C-alpha cells in the first residue's frame, strides 16, 4: 500500500462522528475495568477464600497483560486494519468477562483477568488510530475531545459502578455487566466503523520479543516491589527490564527492515513531549486513588460506594468541558490548554494534600477534587490530539501503541511509588508500635487516636503526584503549535477583521 499524509485519510467515511461513538463503547468499557475491581476487593477476598496478595493480583494481572502487548497491538491495527483488530479485542474482552464472573477460585479469576487485559491491549490503540485516519488534522482536536471525555470519565466511573454493583448484586456483576455492553459494541463496530486502508508491515520478530520481555520485566518489577519490600531480585528485574528496553531501541535504530517502533516518530517534538506529559498524568491519577480512598474510608468513615460518589462532580465536569476544549484546541496553541490543565491538576492535588484532615468538612475536600475534573478536560484529549496530529496515517497504530504504553507505565509507576511513600509516611506519623500494614488492611473506620497521623501520611503521599504534574507542565511548555492550528487561527483572525 502507498503511504499518505495525515490529512489524506479524512474522507474514508461521511459519518466519522458516528464511527467514533461506536468505538468509544469498547474504549469506555476497558478503562472502567482498570478501576472497577478496587471497590469489590474485600468481597472477592471473602468469596474466593484468598488473602490480600491474591486479590491484588486480580488487578495486577490485568494491568500487566494490558501494558505489555501495546506496542505490538498498535502495529497489528496498521497491518490488518484497526476495525478488525478492535473487533477481535472486544470479542476476547467480552468472553473473558464472562469467565471472570463464573470463576470459583482466585487462580481462575487471575487467569481470566489476564485474558481480559490482552483484549484491552488489542482495543486501545485502535481507537486513537481510527481517529487519526477518519478525521483531518484540523478536526482531530474536536474528535479527541470526545475521546478525552470517555477516557477522563471512565477512570472515575469505575469505582462508583463497582460499588453500586457489588453492594446490590454481588462482585460477579462487575464483570457480567460487560457482556451486554460488549455485544452492543461489536454490533456497532460492524455496522458503523469503516474499513480503512492498511499498510503491509513486515513484523520485526526480534523487536517484538525484546519489547515484550523488557516491558514485562519493568512493569512486573514495579508492581511487585512494594509487596516484596523491594528485595534484590525486584531491583534486578527492573534493571533487566531497562537494559532489555535499551537493547530494543538500539535494535530499532539498526534494523534494516521495518522496525516495530519507527524512531522517526520521536523526531516530532510534539509526539515526544506529549508522551512525557501523558506519563505524568497517568502517574498522578493512579497515584492519587490509593491515598484518597484510604482517607475517605478509614478516616472519613465512608463506605466504598460513598467514597466513590465523591468522584462524581469530577467526572461530570470533565464530561461537560472536554468536548468544548476539543473544539477550541483546533484553533489555538496547545500549550495554552495543556500547561493550564496540568498546572490546575497539580494545584488541585497539592490543595487536596493539605485538605485531607480528620476535621475537614466534606465540601472542602470536594473543591480540589472538582478542580481536578476541570483540569482533566484540558489534559486527556489535548495531549492525545497533539501527539497524533502530525503522524502519517500509516504510522497511526505504531504511534498510538507507543503513546498508550507510556501512559500505562506512568500509571504503574504512580501506584508503586505512592504506595511505597505511603508505607514510609505511615511509619513516621503513626504512634510507635502500631502495625501500619494492619491499619491499611482494615475495612472499618480507624480509632480516633490514629486518624490524625493516618490522614497526615495520606496527605503527604498525595504531594508526589502533584510533583509529577509540575514536571509535566515544564515538559509540555516546549510543545509547538501545529501548522493546521496556525492556519485555523489565521482564518479566524481574518474573519474577525
C-alpha positions as CSV (number, residue, x, y, z in Angstrom):
1,X,0.0,0.0,0.0
2,X,1.1,3.5,-0.6
3,X,1.8,6.0,2.2
4,X,-0.2,9.1,2.7
5,X,-0.1,12.3,4.6
6,X,-2.1,12.7,7.9
7,X,-4.9,14.5,6.1
8,X,-5.4,12.2,3.1
9,X,-7.5,9.7,5.0
10,X,-10.2,12.1,6.3
11,X,-12.8,11.3,3.7
12,X,-13.0,7.5,4.4
13,X,-16.5,7.9,5.9
14,X,-19.2,10.5,5.6
15,X,-20.1,9.7,9.2
16,X,-16.9,10.0,11.2
17,X,-18.6,11.1,14.4
18,X,-21.0,8.1,14.4
19,X,-18.0,5.8,13.9
20,X,-16.2,7.5,16.8
21,X,-19.2,7.0,19.1
22,X,-19.3,3.3,18.2
23,X,-15.6,2.9,19.1
24,X,-16.0,4.7,22.4
25,X,-18.3,2.0,23.7
26,X,-15.5,-0.6,23.9
27,X,-12.9,2.0,24.9
28,X,-15.1,3.1,27.8
29,X,-15.6,-0.4,29.0
30,X,-11.9,-1.4,29.2
31,X,-11.0,1.8,31.0
32,X,-13.7,1.3,33.6
33,X,-12.3,-2.2,34.2
34,X,-9.0,-0.7,35.2
35,X,-10.5,0.7,38.4
36,X,-13.8,-1.2,38.9
37,X,-12.3,-4.1,40.9
38,X,-10.8,-1.8,43.6
39,X,-14.1,-1.4,45.4
40,X,-15.0,-5.1,45.3
41,X,-11.7,-6.5,46.6
42,X,-13.0,-7.3,50.2
43,X,-16.0,-9.2,48.8
44,X,-13.8,-11.1,46.3
45,X,-11.3,-12.0,49.0
46,X,-14.1,-13.4,51.2
47,X,-16.0,-15.2,48.4
48,X,-12.9,-16.9,46.9
49,X,-11.1,-17.6,50.2
50,X,-7.9,-15.7,49.4
51,X,-5.7,-13.1,51.0
52,X,-4.7,-9.5,50.2
53,X,-1.9,-10.7,47.9
54,X,-4.2,-12.9,45.9
55,X,-6.8,-10.1,45.4
56,X,-4.2,-7.5,44.5
57,X,-3.1,-9.8,41.6
58,X,-6.7,-9.6,40.2
59,X,-5.8,-6.0,39.2
60,X,-2.1,-6.5,38.7
61,X,-2.6,-9.3,36.1
62,X,-5.0,-7.1,34.1
63,X,-2.6,-4.2,34.1
64,X,0.3,-6.4,33.2
65,X,-1.3,-8.1,30.2
66,X,-2.7,-4.7,29.1
67,X,0.6,-2.9,29.2
68,X,3.0,-5.4,27.7
69,X,1.5,-6.0,24.2
70,X,0.5,-2.4,23.4
71,X,3.5,-1.7,21.1
72,X,2.6,-4.9,19.1
73,X,-1.2,-4.5,19.0
74,X,-0.8,-1.0,17.6
75,X,1.1,-2.3,14.7
76,X,-1.4,-5.1,14.2
77,X,-4.0,-2.5,13.5
78,X,-1.8,-0.8,10.9
79,X,-1.3,-4.2,9.1
80,X,-4.7,-5.9,9.3
81,X,-7.0,-2.8,9.8
82,X,-7.9,-1.2,13.1
83,X,-11.6,-2.2,12.8
84,X,-10.8,-5.9,12.6
85,X,-8.3,-5.8,15.5
86,X,-10.7,-3.7,17.6
87,X,-13.5,-6.3,17.0
88,X,-11.2,-9.2,17.9
89,X,-10.1,-7.4,21.1
90,X,-13.8,-6.7,22.0
91,X,-14.7,-10.3,21.5
92,X,-11.8,-11.5,23.6
93,X,-12.6,-9.0,26.3
94,X,-16.3,-9.9,26.4
95,X,-15.7,-13.6,26.6
96,X,-13.1,-13.1,29.3
97,X,-15.6,-11.0,31.3
98,X,-18.0,-14.0,31.3
99,X,-15.1,-16.2,32.5
100,X,-14.3,-13.7,35.3
101,X,-17.8,-13.7,36.6
102,X,-18.0,-17.5,36.6
103,X,-14.7,-18.1,38.3
104,X,-14.8,-20.0,41.6
105,X,-11.2,-19.7,42.6
106,X,-8.7,-16.9,42.9
107,X,-6.3,-18.6,40.4
108,X,-9.1,-18.9,37.8
109,X,-10.1,-15.3,38.3
110,X,-6.5,-14.1,37.8
111,X,-6.2,-16.1,34.7
112,X,-9.4,-14.7,33.3
113,X,-8.3,-11.2,34.1
114,X,-5.1,-11.8,32.2
115,X,-7.1,-12.6,29.1
116,X,-9.2,-9.5,29.7
117,X,-6.0,-7.4,29.7
118,X,-5.0,-8.9,26.4
119,X,-8.4,-7.9,24.9
120,X,-8.0,-4.4,26.2
121,X,-4.5,-4.2,24.7
122,X,-6.0,-5.1,21.3
123,X,-8.7,-2.4,21.6
124,X,-6.9,0.6,23.0
125,X,-4.5,1.7,20.1
126,X,-7.2,1.2,17.5
127,X,-9.5,3.9,18.9
128,X,-6.7,6.6,18.5
129,X,-5.6,5.1,15.2
130,X,-9.1,5.3,13.7
131,X,-9.5,8.9,14.8
132,X,-6.2,9.7,13.1
133,X,-7.5,8.0,9.9
134,X,-11.1,9.3,9.6
135,X,-10.6,12.9,10.8
136,X,-8.4,15.5,9.0
137,X,-5.9,17.3,11.2
138,X,-8.0,20.4,11.6
139,X,-10.9,18.5,13.1
140,X,-8.9,16.0,15.1
141,X,-8.9,18.1,18.3
142,X,-12.7,18.1,18.5
143,X,-12.7,14.3,17.9
144,X,-10.1,13.8,20.6
145,X,-12.3,15.9,22.8
146,X,-14.9,13.2,22.7
147,X,-12.2,10.6,23.2
148,X,-10.9,12.6,26.2
149,X,-14.3,12.7,27.7
150,X,-14.5,9.0,27.6
151,X,-11.0,8.5,29.0
152,X,-11.5,11.0,31.8
153,X,-15.0,9.9,32.9
154,X,-14.3,6.2,32.6
155,X,-11.4,6.3,35.1
156,X,-13.7,7.9,37.6
157,X,-16.9,5.9,36.9
158,X,-15.1,2.6,37.6
159,X,-15.1,2.8,41.4
160,X,-18.6,4.2,41.6
161,X,-20.1,1.5,39.3
162,X,-18.1,-1.2,41.2
163,X,-19.5,0.0,44.5
164,X,-23.1,0.0,43.3
165,X,-22.9,-3.4,41.5
166,X,-21.1,-5.0,44.4
167,X,-23.5,-3.7,47.1
168,X,-26.6,-4.6,45.1
169,X,-25.9,-7.7,43.0
170,X,-22.5,-9.1,44.1
171,X,-18.9,-8.9,42.9
172,X,-19.6,-11.1,39.9
173,X,-21.7,-8.4,38.3
174,X,-18.7,-6.0,37.9
175,X,-17.7,-8.5,35.1
176,X,-21.2,-9.7,33.9
177,X,-22.1,-6.1,33.1
178,X,-19.5,-6.1,30.3
179,X,-21.3,-8.8,28.4
180,X,-24.3,-6.8,27.0
181,X,-22.0,-3.8,26.5
182,X,-19.5,-5.9,24.6
183,X,-22.2,-7.3,22.4
184,X,-23.6,-3.9,21.6
185,X,-20.1,-2.6,20.9
186,X,-19.5,-5.5,18.4
187,X,-22.7,-4.7,16.6
188,X,-22.0,-1.0,16.4
189,X,-18.4,-1.6,15.2
190,X,-19.6,-4.0,12.5
191,X,-22.2,-1.5,11.1
192,X,-20.8,1.9,11.8
193,X,-17.0,1.8,11.8
194,X,-15.4,1.9,8.3
195,X,-12.7,-0.3,6.9
196,X,-9.6,1.8,6.3
197,X,-6.6,1.3,4.1
198,X,-3.9,-0.9,5.6
199,X,-0.2,-0.8,5.3
200,X,1.6,-4.1,4.7
201,X,4.0,-4.1,7.6
202,X,6.8,-6.7,8.0
203,X,6.9,-7.6,11.6
204,X,10.2,-7.3,13.4
205,X,10.1,-10.5,15.5
206,X,13.3,-9.7,17.4
207,X,11.8,-6.3,18.3
208,X,8.5,-8.0,19.4
209,X,10.4,-10.3,21.7
210,X,12.7,-7.6,23.1
211,X,9.8,-5.2,23.8
212,X,7.6,-7.9,25.4
213,X,10.4,-9.1,27.7
214,X,11.6,-5.5,28.6
215,X,8.1,-4.1,29.3
216,X,7.1,-7.2,31.3
217,X,10.2,-7.2,33.5
218,X,9.9,-3.4,34.1
219,X,6.1,-3.4,34.8
220,X,6.2,-6.6,36.9
221,X,9.1,-5.4,39.0
222,X,7.4,-2.0,39.7
223,X,4.1,-3.7,40.5
224,X,5.6,-6.2,42.9
225,X,8.2,-4.0,44.5
226,X,6.3,-2.7,47.5
227,X,4.8,-6.1,48.3
228,X,8.2,-7.8,48.4
229,X,9.9,-5.0,50.3
230,X,11.9,-4.0,47.2
231,X,14.1,-7.1,47.5
232,X,17.3,-7.5,45.5
233,X,15.5,-9.6,42.9
234,X,12.9,-6.9,42.3
235,X,15.6,-4.4,41.6
236,X,17.4,-6.9,39.4
237,X,14.2,-7.4,37.4
238,X,13.7,-3.7,37.0
239,X,17.3,-3.2,35.9
240,X,17.0,-6.1,33.4
241,X,13.8,-4.5,32.0
242,X,15.5,-1.2,31.5
243,X,18.5,-2.9,29.9
244,X,16.4,-5.0,27.5
245,X,14.4,-1.9,26.5
246,X,17.6,-0.1,25.8
247,X,18.7,-3.0,23.7
248,X,15.3,-2.9,22.0
249,X,15.7,0.8,21.0
250,X,19.3,0.1,19.8
251,X,17.9,-2.7,17.6
252,X,15.2,-0.4,16.3
253,X,17.9,2.1,15.2
254,X,19.9,-0.6,13.5
255,X,17.3,-2.9,11.8
256,X,17.4,-2.7,8.0
257,X,13.8,-3.9,7.5
258,X,10.8,-2.2,9.1
259,X,11.1,-1.5,12.9
260,X,8.4,-2.2,15.4
261,X,8.7,1.3,16.7
262,X,9.8,3.7,13.9
263,X,12.2,6.0,15.8
264,X,11.3,8.8,13.4
265,X,8.1,9.2,15.4
266,X,10.3,10.9,18.1
267,X,11.6,13.4,15.6
268,X,8.2,15.1,16.0
269,X,8.7,17.2,19.1
270,X,5.0,17.2,19.9
271,X,4.8,13.4,19.9
272,X,7.8,13.0,22.2
273,X,6.7,15.7,24.7
274,X,3.1,14.6,24.7
275,X,4.2,11.1,25.7
276,X,6.1,12.6,28.6
277,X,3.0,14.7,29.5
278,X,0.6,11.7,29.5
279,X,3.1,9.7,31.6
280,X,2.9,12.4,34.3
281,X,-0.9,12.4,34.2
282,X,-1.1,8.6,34.3
283,X,1.3,8.7,37.3
284,X,-0.8,11.3,39.1
285,X,-4.2,9.7,38.6
286,X,-3.0,6.2,39.5
287,X,-1.1,7.5,42.5
288,X,-4.0,9.7,43.8
289,X,-6.6,6.9,44.0
290,X,-5.0,4.8,46.8
291,X,-4.4,7.5,49.5
292,X,-7.6,9.3,48.6
293,X,-9.8,6.2,49.0
294,X,-7.9,5.2,52.2
295,X,-8.5,8.6,53.7
296,X,-12.2,8.7,52.8
297,X,-12.9,5.3,54.1
298,X,-10.6,4.7,57.0
299,X,-10.5,8.3,58.3
300,X,-13.8,9.7,57.0
301,X,-15.8,6.5,57.7
302,X,-17.3,6.3,54.3
303,X,-18.5,3.1,52.6
304,X,-16.9,2.1,49.3
305,X,-19.9,3.4,47.4
306,X,-20.0,6.7,49.4
307,X,-16.3,7.3,48.8
308,X,-16.8,6.6,45.1
309,X,-19.6,9.1,44.9
310,X,-17.1,11.8,45.9
311,X,-15.7,11.3,42.4
312,X,-19.0,12.2,40.6
313,X,-18.5,16.0,40.4
314,X,-15.1,15.5,39.0
315,X,-16.5,13.1,36.3
316,X,-19.3,15.5,35.4
317,X,-17.1,18.5,35.0
318,X,-14.7,16.5,32.8
319,X,-17.6,15.2,30.7
320,X,-19.0,18.7,30.2
321,X,-15.8,20.5,29.5
322,X,-13.8,18.0,27.4
323,X,-15.8,18.4,24.1
324,X,-15.7,22.2,24.5
325,X,-11.9,22.1,25.0
326,X,-11.6,19.8,22.0
327,X,-13.3,22.3,19.7
328,X,-11.1,25.1,20.9
329,X,-7.9,23.0,20.6
330,X,-8.2,23.1,16.8
331,X,-7.7,26.9,16.7
332,X,-5.2,27.7,19.5
333,X,-1.7,26.8,20.6
334,X,-2.0,23.5,22.5
335,X,0.4,24.7,25.2
336,X,-2.2,27.2,26.5
337,X,-4.6,24.4,27.2
338,X,-2.3,21.6,28.2
339,X,0.0,23.6,30.5
340,X,-3.0,25.2,32.1
341,X,-4.7,21.8,32.6
342,X,-1.6,20.1,34.1
343,X,-1.0,23.2,36.3
344,X,-4.5,23.2,37.6
345,X,-4.2,19.4,38.3
346,X,-1.0,20.0,40.3
347,X,-2.7,22.8,42.3
348,X,-5.7,20.6,42.9
349,X,-3.6,17.7,44.2
350,X,-1.5,20.0,46.4
351,X,-4.7,21.5,47.8
352,X,-6.1,18.0,48.4
353,X,-2.9,17.0,50.3
354,X,-3.5,20.0,52.6
355,X,-7.2,19.3,53.0
356,X,-7.2,15.6,54.0
357,X,-7.5,16.0,57.8
358,X,-10.0,14.3,60.1
359,X,-11.7,17.7,61.0
360,X,-12.1,18.8,57.3
361,X,-15.7,19.1,56.2
362,X,-16.6,17.0,53.1
363,X,-17.3,20.1,51.0
364,X,-13.7,21.3,51.5
365,X,-12.4,18.0,50.1
366,X,-14.8,18.2,47.1
367,X,-13.5,21.6,45.9
368,X,-10.0,20.4,45.0
369,X,-11.4,17.1,43.6
370,X,-13.8,19.1,41.4
371,X,-10.9,21.3,40.2
372,X,-9.3,18.1,39.1
373,X,-12.3,17.5,36.8
374,X,-11.8,20.9,35.2
375,X,-8.1,20.2,34.8
376,X,-8.6,16.7,33.3
377,X,-10.7,18.3,30.4
378,X,-7.6,20.2,29.4
379,X,-5.2,17.2,29.5
380,X,-6.5,13.8,28.2
381,X,-7.9,14.9,24.8
382,X,-5.4,17.8,24.1
383,X,-2.4,15.6,24.7
384,X,-3.7,12.8,22.5
385,X,-4.6,15.2,19.7
386,X,-1.2,16.9,19.9
387,X,0.7,13.6,19.9
388,X,-1.0,12.2,16.8
389,X,-1.8,15.4,14.8
390,X,1.5,15.3,12.7
391,X,1.8,11.5,12.3
392,X,1.5,10.0,8.8
393,X,-1.6,7.7,8.6
394,X,0.4,4.5,8.0
395,X,2.1,5.0,11.4
396,X,-1.1,5.8,13.4
397,X,-1.2,2.4,15.1
398,X,2.5,2.5,16.0
399,X,2.2,6.0,17.4
400,X,-1.0,5.0,19.4
401,X,0.8,1.9,20.7
402,X,3.8,3.9,22.0
403,X,1.5,6.6,23.5
404,X,-0.7,4.2,25.4
405,X,2.3,2.1,26.6
406,X,3.8,5.3,28.0
407,X,0.6,6.1,29.8
408,X,0.3,2.6,31.3
409,X,3.9,2.6,32.5
410,X,3.3,6.0,34.1
411,X,0.2,4.6,35.8
412,X,2.1,1.6,37.2
413,X,5.0,3.8,38.4
414,X,2.5,6.1,40.1
415,X,0.7,3.3,42.0
416,X,4.0,1.7,43.1
417,X,5.8,4.8,44.1
418,X,2.9,6.4,46.0
419,X,2.3,3.0,47.7
420,X,5.9,2.9,48.9
421,X,5.7,6.5,50.1
422,X,2.5,5.8,52.0
423,X,4.3,3.0,53.9
424,X,7.2,5.3,54.8
425,X,4.9,8.2,55.9
426,X,2.7,5.9,58.0
427,X,5.7,4.6,59.8
428,X,6.7,8.1,60.6
429,X,3.3,9.6,61.5
430,X,1.5,6.8,63.4
431,X,2.3,6.1,67.1
432,X,5.2,3.8,67.8
433,X,4.3,0.1,68.0
434,X,1.3,0.4,65.5
435,X,1.3,-2.1,62.7
436,X,1.0,0.0,59.6
437,X,0.0,-2.9,57.4
438,X,-2.9,-3.8,59.8
439,X,-4.0,-0.2,59.7
440,X,-4.4,-0.3,55.9
441,X,-5.9,-3.8,55.8
442,X,-8.9,-2.9,57.9
443,X,-12.2,-2.1,56.2
444,X,-13.6,-0.2,59.3
445,X,-13.0,3.4,60.3
446,X,-9.8,3.8,62.3
447,X,-9.9,4.6,66.1
448,X,-9.9,8.3,66.7
449,X,-6.3,8.4,68.1
450,X,-5.0,7.0,64.8
451,X,-6.9,9.2,62.4
452,X,-4.7,12.4,62.6
453,X,-1.5,10.6,61.9
454,X,-3.0,8.4,59.2
455,X,-4.6,11.4,57.4
456,X,-1.3,13.4,57.6
457,X,0.5,10.4,55.9
458,X,-2.1,10.2,53.2
459,X,-1.9,14.0,52.5
460,X,1.9,13.8,52.3
461,X,1.6,10.9,49.9
462,X,-0.6,13.0,47.5
463,X,2.2,15.6,47.1
464,X,4.2,13.1,45.0
465,X,1.6,13.0,42.2
466,X,1.4,16.8,42.4
467,X,5.2,17.0,41.8
468,X,4.8,14.7,38.8
469,X,2.3,17.0,37.3
470,X,4.6,20.0,37.8
471,X,7.2,18.2,35.8
472,X,4.5,17.6,33.1
473,X,3.9,21.4,33.0
474,X,7.6,22.0,32.4
475,X,7.9,19.4,29.6
476,X,4.8,20.4,27.7
477,X,5.7,24.1,27.8
478,X,8.0,23.3,24.9
479,X,5.2,22.0,22.6
480,X,4.9,23.6,19.2
481,X,1.8,24.9,17.7
482,X,0.8,22.6,14.8
483,X,0.6,24.1,11.3
484,X,-3.1,23.3,10.9
485,X,-3.9,25.1,14.1
486,X,-1.9,28.1,12.9
487,X,-3.9,28.2,9.7
488,X,-7.1,27.9,11.6
489,X,-6.1,30.7,13.9
490,X,-5.2,32.9,11.0
491,X,-8.6,32.2,9.3
492,X,-10.4,33.1,12.5
493,X,-8.4,36.4,12.8
494,X,-9.1,37.2,9.1
495,X,-12.8,36.6,9.6
496,X,-12.9,38.9,12.6
497,X,-11.2,41.7,10.6
